[in-house]
Amino acid sequence: MSASELDKLSAKIEKRRQELTRQEALAQMEAVARKHGVDFAEMARLHSAKLPKTPRKAKRKVAPKSAVKSAARATTTTTTKRKVAPKAISKTTAKPAAKAAPKLATNSKLVSKAKYENPDNPKQTWSGMGRKPAWFIAHLEAGKKLEGLTA
């Protein structure tokens, strides 16, 4: 047999194994249902009606490259901000509406300043937030002090 024939055969074997595993699982579930005096098919129908429907992801519209480039040139000095919807107020605690401006959210991501630097590789830094990097842990476990790591 050639390599491609063997690959096709192994794919068929794997598919059949998955099918048999699924059939065995269904048989076990039916046996449990019979043991408790429940019709498995009826239970499956009732349960499937209660499952939440998964929402579809909305597809993003992509602008042509020329439009993106011209828009980028036009807004190089300004930052884009998007409006955030105001919170809903319940009727029982409603107060007179003040003329406040809606909150704005920025798309920029804040980057923390590096506090620690790997002495062996200066490109590896850590801000002190989040998980400790492996090189930081190894430095401390070697009995060295934090002063040697400050950036």
C-alpha positions, 0 to 999 in steps of 0.5 A: 500500500502507498502512503496516501492509501495508508493515510486514507485507511487510518482516517477511516479507522479513526472515524469508525473508532469515534463512531463506536465510542459514541454508540457505546456512550449512547448505549450506556446512557440508555441503560441508565435511563431504563434503570431509572424508568425514563424513556431516553428518547423522550428525555433527550427531546425534552432536554434539547428544547431547554438548551440555550441557542448559541448566538452567531458571530456578526461578520465585520465589514472590511473596508477596501485598503485604499479607504483604510489608508486614506482614513488613517492619513486623515486621522493621524493626529486624532485618537478615535473614541467610541461612546459607551451606552448609559446605564439603565435606571430602574423606575423606582430609583429614577432621578431627574436626568442631568445633562451629563456627557456620555462616558467615552472609552478609548481603544488604546491599551495601557502598557506598564513601565518595566520594573525588573530586567533579566540580567542575562537578556535585557530584552526580557522585562517584567512590570511587576504585575501578573505572573512572575516570569521563569527567569525572575523565579530562577533568579530568586531561587538562586539566592540572589536579591531583587536589587540585581533585577531592577531596570 
